[in-house]
């Protein structure tokens, strides 16, 4: 069965210190993910933990 791809059609930008961005990169690499995939997955998990479900979330 073919799974539907989620459209990433909205850009969200956040300013951080370089050290924070470097930490995100390190965490993403350790999970064999891109920085964007890591951030999407982490945010989706936190939203779920907060009781907020998002259709098509990572």
N, CA, C, O and CB atoms as a CASP TS submission, in Angstrom:
PFRMAT TS
TARGET T0000
AUTHOR 0000-0000-0000
METHOD Language model
MODEL 1
PARENT N/A
ATOM      1  N   UNK     1       0.843  -1.179   0.000  1.00  0.00           N
ATOM      2  CA  UNK     1       0.000   0.000   0.000  1.00  0.00           C
ATOM      3  C   UNK     1       0.887   1.241   0.000  1.00  0.00           C
ATOM      4  O   UNK     1       1.877   1.311   0.730  1.00  0.00           O
ATOM      5  CB  UNK     1      -0.959  -0.001   1.220  1.00  0.00           C
ATOM      6  N   UNK     2       0.530   2.193  -0.806  1.00  0.00           N
ATOM      7  CA  UNK     2       1.298   3.418  -0.960  1.00  0.00           C
ATOM      8  C   UNK     2       0.878   4.431   0.110  1.00  0.00           C
ATOM      9  O   UNK     2      -0.310   4.717   0.262  1.00  0.00           O
ATOM     10  CB  UNK     2       1.108   4.006  -2.379  1.00  0.00           C
ATOM     11  N   UNK     3       1.855   4.976   0.851  1.00  0.00           N
ATOM     12  CA  UNK     3       1.513   5.991   1.847  1.00  0.00           C
ATOM     13  C   UNK     3       1.561   7.372   1.196  1.00  0.00           C
ATOM     14  O   UNK     3       2.379   7.637   0.315  1.00  0.00           O
ATOM     15  CB  UNK     3       2.479   5.923   3.068  1.00  0.00           C
ATOM     16  N   UNK     4       0.669   8.235   1.649  1.00  0.00           N
ATOM     17  CA  UNK     4       0.632   9.588   1.100  1.00  0.00           C
ATOM     18  C   UNK     4       1.761  10.420   1.676  1.00  0.00           C
ATOM     19  O   UNK     4       2.069  10.328   2.864  1.00  0.00           O
ATOM     20  CB  UNK     4      -0.720  10.255   1.384  1.00  0.00           C
ATOM     21  N   UNK     5       2.372  11.227   0.834  1.00  0.00           N
ATOM     22  CA  UNK     5       3.434  12.125   1.282  1.00  0.00           C
ATOM     23  C   UNK     5       2.820  13.386   1.862  1.00  0.00           C
ATOM     24  O   UNK     5       1.839  13.915   1.340  1.00  0.00           O
ATOM     25  CB  UNK     5       4.394  12.472   0.121  1.00  0.00           C
ATOM     26  N   UNK     6       3.400  13.848   2.924  1.00  0.00           N
ATOM     27  CA  UNK     6       2.934  15.079   3.549  1.00  0.00           C
ATOM     28  C   UNK     6       3.543  16.255   2.796  1.00  0.00           C
ATOM     29  O   UNK     6       4.743  16.263   2.522  1.00  0.00           O
ATOM     30  CB  UNK     6       3.310  15.125   5.068  1.00  0.00           C
ATOM     31  N   UNK     7       2.730  17.239   2.462  1.00  0.00           N
ATOM     32  CA  UNK     7       3.229  18.433   1.784  1.00  0.00           C
ATOM     33  C   UNK     7       3.774  19.410   2.824  1.00  0.00           C
ATOM     34  O   UNK     7       3.051  19.840   3.723  1.00  0.00           O
ATOM     35  CB  UNK     7       2.107  19.100   0.932  1.00  0.00           C
ATOM     36  N   UNK     8       5.039  19.751   2.693  1.00  0.00           N
ATOM     37  CA  UNK     8       5.633  20.756   3.559  1.00  0.00           C
ATOM     38  C   UNK     8       5.512  22.089   2.813  1.00  0.00           C
ATOM     39  O   UNK     8       6.401  22.482   2.058  1.00  0.00           O
ATOM     40  CB  UNK     8       7.146  20.410   3.921  1.00  0.00           C
ATOM     41  N   UNK     9       4.392  22.767   3.046  1.00  0.00           N
ATOM     42  CA  UNK     9       4.076  23.949   2.259  1.00  0.00           C
ATOM     43  C   UNK     9       4.123  25.253   3.051  1.00  0.00           C
ATOM     44  O   UNK     9       3.764  26.307   2.526  1.00  0.00           O
ATOM     45  CB  UNK     9       2.727  23.791   1.656  1.00  0.00           C
ATOM     46  N   UNK    10       4.560  25.194   4.302  1.00  0.00           N
ATOM     47  CA  UNK    10       4.628  26.395   5.119  1.00  0.00           C
ATOM     48  C   UNK    10       6.003  26.481   5.770  1.00  0.00           C
ATOM     49  O   UNK    10       6.489  25.510   6.349  1.00  0.00           O
ATOM     50  CB  UNK    10       3.508  26.401   6.189  1.00  0.00           C
ATOM     51  N   UNK    11       6.615  27.637   5.671  1.00  0.00           N
ATOM     52  CA  UNK    11       7.936  27.857   6.240  1.00  0.00           C
ATOM     53  C   UNK    11       7.792  28.497   7.618  1.00  0.00           C
ATOM     54  O   UNK    11       7.070  29.480   7.780  1.00  0.00           O
ATOM     55  CB  UNK    11       8.798  28.744   5.309  1.00  0.00           C
ATOM     56  N   UNK    12       8.480  27.937   8.603  1.00  0.00           N
ATOM     57  CA  UNK    12       8.537  28.505   9.949  1.00  0.00           C
ATOM     58  C   UNK    12      10.010  28.778  10.237  1.00  0.00           C
ATOM     59  O   UNK    12      10.840  27.873  10.146  1.00  0.00           O
ATOM     60  CB  UNK    12       7.892  27.535  11.037  1.00  0.00           C
ATOM     61  N   UNK    13      10.334  30.010  10.580  1.00  0.00           N
ATOM     62  CA  UNK    13      11.718  30.368  10.862  1.00  0.00           C
ATOM     63  C   UNK    13      11.863  30.759  12.319  1.00  0.00           C
ATOM     64  O   UNK    13      10.992  31.409  12.897  1.00  0.00           O
ATOM     65  CB  UNK    13      12.186  31.511   9.950  1.00  0.00           C
ATOM     66  N   UNK    14      12.986  30.350  12.904  1.00  0.00           N
ATOM     67  CA  UNK    14      13.276  30.657  14.299  1.00  0.00           C
ATOM     68  C   UNK    14      14.731  31.080  14.382  1.00  0.00           C
ATOM     69  O   UNK    14      15.609  30.398  13.853  1.00  0.00           O
ATOM     70  CB  UNK    14      12.982  29.435  15.236  1.00  0.00           C
ATOM     71  N   UNK    15      14.990  32.192  15.036  1.00  0.00           N
ATOM     72  CA  UNK    15      16.371  32.626  15.237  1.00  0.00           C
ATOM     73  C   UNK    15      16.908  31.991  16.511  1.00  0.00           C
ATOM     74  O   UNK    15      16.237  31.980  17.542  1.00  0.00           O
ATOM     75  CB  UNK    15      16.467  34.178  15.310  1.00  0.00           C
ATOM     76  N   UNK    16      18.129  31.460  16.431  1.00  0.00           N
ATOM     77  CA  UNK    16      18.773  30.842  17.579  1.00  0.00           C
ATOM     78  C   UNK    16      20.249  31.225  17.595  1.00  0.00           C
ATOM     79  O   UNK    16      20.797  31.665  16.583  1.00  0.00           O
ATOM     80  CB  UNK    16      18.602  29.303  17.546  1.00  0.00           C
ATOM     81  N   UNK    17      20.883  31.055  18.742  1.00  0.00           N
ATOM     82  CA  UNK    17      22.340  31.210  18.747  1.00  0.00           C
ATOM     83  C   UNK    17      22.961  30.084  17.909  1.00  0.00           C
ATOM     84  O   UNK    17      22.376  29.009  17.773  1.00  0.00           O
ATOM     85  CB  UNK    17      22.905  31.194  20.217  1.00  0.00           C
ATOM     86  N   UNK    18      24.123  30.335  17.363  1.00  0.00           N
ATOM     87  CA  UNK    18      24.798  29.329  16.535  1.00  0.00           C
ATOM     88  C   UNK    18      24.981  28.024  17.312  1.00  0.00           C
ATOM     89  O   UNK    18      24.866  26.942  16.737  1.00  0.00           O
ATOM     90  CB  UNK    18      26.168  29.858  16.051  1.00  0.00           C
ATOM     91  N   UNK    19      25.262  28.118  18.600  1.00  0.00           N
ATOM     92  CA  UNK    19      25.484  26.910  19.399  1.00  0.00           C
ATOM     93  C   UNK    19      24.234  26.027  19.431  1.00  0.00           C
ATOM     94  O   UNK    19      24.341  24.801  19.461  1.00  0.00           O
ATOM     95  CB  UNK    19      25.896  27.288  20.829  1.00  0.00           C
ATOM     96  N   UNK    20      23.059  26.645  19.425  1.00  0.00           N
ATOM     97  CA  UNK    20      21.802  25.892  19.417  1.00  0.00           C
ATOM     98  C   UNK    20      21.629  25.183  18.077  1.00  0.00           C
ATOM     99  O   UNK    20      21.257  24.011  18.031  1.00  0.00           O
ATOM    100  CB  UNK    20      20.596  26.828  19.695  1.00  0.00           C
ATOM    101  N   UNK    21      21.898  25.892  16.997  1.00  0.00           N
ATOM    102  CA  UNK    21      21.795  25.286  15.663  1.00  0.00           C
ATOM    103  C   UNK    21      22.789  24.142  15.533  1.00  0.00           C
ATOM    104  O   UNK    21      22.468  23.109  14.945  1.00  0.00           O
ATOM    105  CB  UNK    21      22.043  26.341  14.557  1.00  0.00           C
ATOM    106  N   UNK    22      24.001  24.314  16.078  1.00  0.00           N
ATOM    107  CA  UNK    22      24.998  23.250  16.038  1.00  0.00           C
ATOM    108  C   UNK    22      24.524  22.035  16.830  1.00  0.00           C
ATOM    109  O   UNK    22      24.735  20.898  16.408  1.00  0.00           O
ATOM    110  CB  UNK    22      26.339  23.751  16.588  1.00  0.00           C
ATOM    111  N   UNK    23      23.890  22.269  17.967  1.00  0.00           N
ATOM    112  CA  UNK    23      23.361  21.169  18.780  1.00  0.00           C
ATOM    113  C   UNK    23      22.250  20.436  18.027  1.00  0.00           C
ATOM    114  O   UNK    23      22.165  19.209  18.091  1.00  0.00           O
ATOM    115  CB  UNK    23      22.830  21.699  20.136  1.00  0.00           C
ATOM    116  N   UNK    24      21.402  21.177  17.316  1.00  0.00           N
ATOM    117  CA  UNK    24      20.359  20.545  16.503  1.00  0.00           C
ATOM    118  C   UNK    24      20.974  19.664  15.423  1.00  0.00           C
ATOM    119  O   UNK    24      20.521  18.544  15.187  1.00  0.00           O
ATOM    120  CB  UNK    24      19.454  21.611  15.865  1.00  0.00           C
ATOM    121  N   UNK    25      22.002  20.178  14.774  1.00  0.00           N
ATOM    122  CA  UNK    25      22.675  19.401  13.735  1.00  0.00           C
ATOM    123  C   UNK    25      23.267  18.116  14.313  1.00  0.00           C
ATOM    124  O   UNK    25      23.145  17.046  13.716  1.00  0.00           O
ATOM    125  CB  UNK    25      23.778  20.240  13.069  1.00  0.00           C
ATOM    126  N   UNK    26      23.899  18.226  15.460  1.00  0.00           N
ATOM    127  CA  UNK    26      24.521  17.063  16.107  1.00  0.00           C
ATOM    128  C   UNK    26      23.459  16.015  16.460  1.00  0.00           C
ATOM    129  O   UNK    26      23.658  14.823  16.227  1.00  0.00           O
ATOM    130  CB  UNK    26      25.292  17.497  17.383  1.00  0.00           C
ATOM    131  N   UNK    27      22.341  16.462  17.017  1.00  0.00           N
ATOM    132  CA  UNK    27      21.258  15.543  17.376  1.00  0.00           C
ATOM    133  C   UNK    27      20.665  14.894  16.126  1.00  0.00           C
ATOM    134  O   UNK    27      20.379  13.697  16.123  1.00  0.00           O
ATOM    135  CB  UNK    27      20.158  16.286  18.163  1.00  0.00           C
ATOM    136  N   UNK    28      20.483  15.676  15.075  1.00  0.00           N
ATOM    137  CA  UNK    28      19.916  15.141  13.831  1.00  0.00           C
ATOM    138  C   UNK    28      20.841  14.093  13.220  1.00  0.00           C
ATOM    139  O   UNK    28      20.384  13.022  12.821  1.00  0.00           O
ATOM    140  CB  UNK    28      19.664  16.276  12.820  1.00  0.00           C
ATOM    141  N   UNK    29      22.123  14.392  13.145  1.00  0.00           N
ATOM    142  CA  UNK    29      23.093  13.453  12.570  1.00  0.00           C
ATOM    143  C   UNK    29      23.111  12.154  13.365  1.00  0.00           C
ATOM    144  O   UNK    29      23.214  11.070  12.790  1.00  0.00           O
ATOM    145  CB  UNK    29      24.506  14.078  12.537  1.00  0.00           C
ATOM    146  N   UNK    30      23.009  12.262  14.697  1.00  0.00           N
ATOM    147  CA  UNK    30      23.045  11.058  15.527  1.00  0.00           C
ATOM    148  C   UNK    30      21.838  10.162  15.272  1.00  0.00           C
ATOM    149  O   UNK    30      21.867   8.971  15.582  1.00  0.00           O
ATOM    150  CB  UNK    30      23.105  11.436  17.003  1.00  0.00           C
ATOM    151  N   UNK    31      20.774  10.738  14.706  1.00  0.00           N
ATOM    152  CA  UNK    31      19.560   9.971  14.386  1.00  0.00           C
ATOM    153  C   UNK    31      19.402   9.738  12.887  1.00  0.00           C
ATOM    154  O   UNK    31      18.355   9.289  12.420  1.00  0.00           O
ATOM    155  CB  UNK    31      18.328  10.692  14.921  1.00  0.00           C
ATOM    156  N   UNK    32      20.464  10.052  12.139  1.00  0.00           N
ATOM    157  CA  UNK    32      20.468   9.889  10.679  1.00  0.00           C
ATOM    158  C   UNK    32      19.313  10.645  10.027  1.00  0.00           C
ATOM    159  O   UNK    32      18.620  10.118   9.157  1.00  0.00           O
ATOM    160  CB  UNK    32      20.389   8.404  10.311  1.00  0.00           C
ATOM    161  N   UNK    33      19.120  11.889  10.462  1.00  0.00           N
ATOM    162  CA  UNK    33      18.043  12.741   9.954  1.00  0.00           C
ATOM    163  C   UNK    33      18.634  14.083   9.537  1.00  0.00           C
ATOM    164  O   UNK    33      19.737  14.451   9.942  1.00  0.00           O
ATOM    165  CB  UNK    33      16.921  12.935  11.025  1.00  0.00           C
ATOM    166  N   UNK    34      17.871  14.806   8.719  1.00  0.00           N
ATOM    167  CA  UNK    34      18.234  16.193   8.441  1.00  0.00           C
ATOM    168  C   UNK    34      17.816  17.038   9.640  1.00  0.00           C
ATOM    169  O   UNK    34      17.021  16.602  10.471  1.00  0.00           O
ATOM    170  CB  UNK    34      17.560  16.711   7.119  1.00  0.00           C
ATOM    171  N   UNK    35      18.354  18.238   9.721  1.00  0.00           N
ATOM    172  CA  UNK    35      17.957  19.154  10.802  1.00  0.00           C
ATOM    173  C   UNK    35      16.452  19.402  10.746  1.00  0.00           C
ATOM    174  O   UNK    35      15.786  19.390  11.781  1.00  0.00           O
ATOM    175  CB  UNK    35      18.731  20.501  10.701  1.00  0.00           C
ATOM    176  N   UNK    36      15.913  19.624   9.560  1.00  0.00           N
ATOM    177  CA  UNK    36      14.479  19.885   9.422  1.00  0.00           C
ATOM    178  C   UNK    36      13.637  18.702   9.883  1.00  0.00           C
ATOM    179  O   UNK    36      12.646  18.880  10.592  1.00  0.00           O
ATOM    180  CB  UNK    36      14.145  20.219   7.977  1.00  0.00           C
ATOM    181  N   UNK    37      14.032  17.488   9.479  1.00  0.00           N
ATOM    182  CA  UNK    37      13.287  16.297   9.914  1.00  0.00           C
ATOM    183  C   UNK    37      13.348  16.144  11.426  1.00  0.00           C
ATOM    184  O   UNK    37      12.347  15.812  12.059  1.00  0.00           O
ATOM    185  CB  UNK    37      13.841  15.032   9.235  1.00  0.00           C
ATOM    186  N   UNK    38      14.518  16.385  12.005  1.00  0.00           N
ATOM    187  CA  UNK    38      14.663  16.286  13.452  1.00  0.00           C
ATOM    188  C   UNK    38      13.747  17.284  14.159  1.00  0.00           C
ATOM    189  O   UNK    38      13.065  16.931  15.121  1.00  0.00           O
ATOM    190  CB  UNK    38      16.123  16.521  13.861  1.00  0.00           C
ATOM    191  N   UNK    39      13.731  18.515  13.688  1.00  0.00           N
ATOM    192  CA  UNK    39      12.897  19.545  14.315  1.00  0.00           C
ATOM    193  C   UNK    39      11.418  19.203  14.169  1.00  0.00           C
ATOM    194  O   UNK    39      10.662  19.306  15.135  1.00  0.00           O
ATOM    195  CB  UNK    39      13.185  20.926  13.695  1.00  0.00           C
ATOM    196  N   UNK    40      10.994  18.792  12.959  1.00  0.00           N
ATOM    197  CA  UNK    40       9.586  18.422  12.757  1.00  0.00           C
ATOM    198  C   UNK    40       9.180  17.277  13.675  1.00  0.00           C
ATOM    199  O   UNK    40       8.121  17.328  14.300  1.00  0.00           O
ATOM    200  CB  UNK    40       9.339  18.031  11.294  1.00  0.00           C
ATOM    201  N   UNK    41      10.020  16.238  13.760  1.00  0.00           N
ATOM    202  CA  UNK    41       9.705  15.081  14.589  1.00  0.00           C
ATOM    203  C   UNK    41       9.648  15.459  16.065  1.00  0.00           C
ATOM    204  O   UNK    41       8.735  15.048  16.782  1.00  0.00           O
ATOM    205  CB  UNK    41      10.735  13.978  14.370  1.00  0.00           C
ATOM    206  N   UNK    42      10.617  16.235  16.511  1.00  0.00           N
ATOM    207  CA  UNK    42      10.665  16.651  17.910  1.00  0.00           C
ATOM    208  C   UNK    42       9.458  17.513  18.269  1.00  0.00           C
ATOM    209  O   UNK    42       8.856  17.328  19.327  1.00  0.00           O
ATOM    210  CB  UNK    42      11.962  17.415  18.195  1.00  0.00           C
ATOM    211  N   UNK    43       9.103  18.449  17.398  1.00  0.00           N
ATOM    212  CA  UNK    43       7.928  19.291  17.657  1.00  0.00           C
ATOM    213  C   UNK    43       6.643  18.474  17.649  1.00  0.00           C
ATOM    214  O   UNK    43       5.774  18.675  18.498  1.00  0.00           O
ATOM    215  CB  UNK    43       7.835  20.409  16.619  1.00  0.00           C
ATOM    216  N   UNK    44       6.518  17.556  16.697  1.00  0.00           N
ATOM    217  CA  UNK    44       5.321  16.710  16.638  1.00  0.00           C
ATOM    218  C   UNK    44       5.195  15.866  17.903  1.00  0.00           C
ATOM    219  O   UNK    44       4.100  15.717  18.446  1.00  0.00           O
ATOM    220  CB  UNK    44       5.363  15.799  15.395  1.00  0.00           C
ATOM    221  N   UNK    45       6.317  15.314  18.372  1.00  0.00           N
ATOM    222  CA  UNK    45       6.291  14.515  19.603  1.00  0.00           C
ATOM    223  C   UNK    45       5.890  15.352  20.811  1.00  0.00           C
ATOM    224  O   UNK    45       5.128  14.888  21.659  1.00  0.00           O
ATOM    225  CB  UNK    45       7.656  13.879  19.848  1.00  0.00           C
ATOM    226  N   UNK    46       6.393  16.573  20.897  1.00  0.00           N
ATOM    227  CA  UNK    46       6.050  17.437  22.031  1.00  0.00           C
ATOM    228  C   UNK    46       4.588  17.868  21.967  1.00  0.00           C
ATOM    229  O   UNK    46       3.904  17.895  22.990  1.00  0.00           O
ATOM    230  CB  UNK    46       6.962  18.674  22.060  1.00  0.00           C
ATOM    231  N   UNK    47       4.108  18.204  20.775  1.00  0.00           N
ATOM    232  CA  UNK    47       2.701  18.566  20.634  1.00  0.00           C
ATOM    233  C   UNK    47       1.806  17.398  21.035  1.00  0.00           C
ATOM    234  O   UNK    47       0.790  17.588  21.703  1.00  0.00           O
ATOM    235  CB  UNK    47       2.397  19.001  19.193  1.00  0.00           C
ATOM    236  N   UNK    48       2.190  16.185  20.623  1.00  0.00           N
ATOM    237  CA  UNK    48       1.424  14.995  20.990  1.00  0.00           C
ATOM    238  C   UNK    48       1.438  14.811  22.511  1.00  0.00           C
ATOM    239  O   UNK    48       0.408  14.491  23.104  1.00  0.00           O
ATOM    240  CB  UNK    48       1.996  13.736  20.284  1.00  0.00           C
ATOM    241  N   UNK    49       2.597  15.010  23.142  1.00  0.00           N
ATOM    242  CA  UNK    49       2.703  14.900  24.596  1.00  0.00           C
ATOM    243  C   UNK    49       1.833  15.941  25.297  1.00  0.00           C
ATOM    244  O   UNK    49       1.363  15.718  26.413  1.00  0.00           O
ATOM    245  CB  UNK    49       4.161  15.055  25.033  1.00  0.00           C
ATOM    246  N   UNK    50       1.623  17.072  24.639  1.00  0.00           N
ATOM    247  CA  UNK    50       0.771  18.131  25.184  1.00  0.00           C
ATOM    248  C   UNK    50      -0.705  17.921  24.841  1.00  0.00           C
ATOM    249  O   UNK    50      -1.545  18.761  25.161  1.00  0.00           O
ATOM    250  CB  UNK    50       1.230  19.485  24.665  1.00  0.00           C
ATOM    251  N   UNK    51      -1.016  16.799  24.189  1.00  0.00           N
ATOM    252  CA  UNK    51      -2.396  16.479  23.865  1.00  0.00           C
ATOM    253  C   UNK    51      -2.905  17.107  22.575  1.00  0.00           C
ATOM    254  O   UNK    51      -4.113  17.167  22.344  1.00  0.00           O
ATOM    255  CB  UNK    51      -3.263  16.898  24.978  1.00  0.00           C
ATOM    256  N   UNK    52      -1.994  17.571  21.742  1.00  0.00           N
ATOM    257  CA  UNK    52      -2.376  18.215  20.491  1.00  0.00           C
ATOM    258  C   UNK    52      -2.000  17.285  19.342  1.00  0.00           C
ATOM    259  O   UNK    52      -0.820  17.016  19.117  1.00  0.00           O
ATOM    260  CB  UNK    52      -1.688  19.615  20.336  1.00  0.00           C
ATOM    261  N   UNK    53      -3.002  16.798  18.618  1.00  0.00           N
ATOM    262  CA  UNK    53      -2.770  15.911  17.480  1.00  0.00           C
ATOM    263  C   UNK    53      -2.792  16.733  16.199  1.00  0.00           C
ATOM    264  O   UNK    53      -3.633  17.615  16.027  1.00  0.00           O
ATOM    265  CB  UNK    53      -3.832  14.774  17.426  1.00  0.00           C
ATOM    266  N   UNK    54      -1.864  16.432  15.312  1.00  0.00           N
ATOM    267  CA  UNK    54      -1.785  17.135  14.033  1.00  0.00           C
ATOM    268  C   UNK    54      -1.815  16.095  12.927  1.00  0.00           C
ATOM    269  O   UNK    54      -0.971  15.199  12.892  1.00  0.00           O
ATOM    270  CB  UNK    54      -0.496  18.022  13.940  1.00  0.00           C
ATOM    271  N   UNK    55      -2.780  16.208  12.026  1.00  0.00           N
ATOM    272  CA  UNK    55      -2.865  15.285  10.894  1.00  0.00           C
ATOM    273  C   UNK    55      -1.627  15.436  10.033  1.00  0.00           C
ATOM    274  O   UNK    55      -1.239  16.551   9.682  1.00  0.00           O
ATOM    275  CB  UNK    55      -4.147  15.538  10.058  1.00  0.00           C
ATOM    276  N   UNK    56      -1.005  14.317   9.693  1.00  0.00           N
ATOM    277  CA  UNK    56       0.159  14.340   8.809  1.00  0.00           C
ATOM    278  C   UNK    56       1.439  14.741   9.489  1.00  0.00           C
ATOM    279  O   UNK    56       2.433  14.995   8.808  1.00  0.00           O
ATOM    280  CB  UNK    56      -0.088  15.258   7.685  1.00  0.00           C
ATOM    281  N   UNK    57       1.460  14.809  10.821  1.00  0.00           N
ATOM    282  CA  UNK    57       2.681  15.180  11.523  1.00  0.00           C
ATOM    283  C   UNK    57       3.696  14.051  11.429  1.00  0.00           C
ATOM    284  O   UNK    57       3.345  12.894  11.197  1.00  0.00           O
ATOM    285  CB  UNK    57       2.384  15.518  12.995  1.00  0.00           C
ATOM    286  N   UNK    58       4.943  14.406  11.610  1.00  0.00           N
ATOM    287  CA  UNK    58       6.053  13.435  11.519  1.00  0.00           C
ATOM    288  C   UNK    58       5.874  12.272  12.453  1.00  0.00           C
ATOM    289  O   UNK    58       6.718  11.377  12.494  1.00  0.00           O
ATOM    290  CB  UNK    58       7.371  14.107  11.816  1.00  0.00           C
TER
END
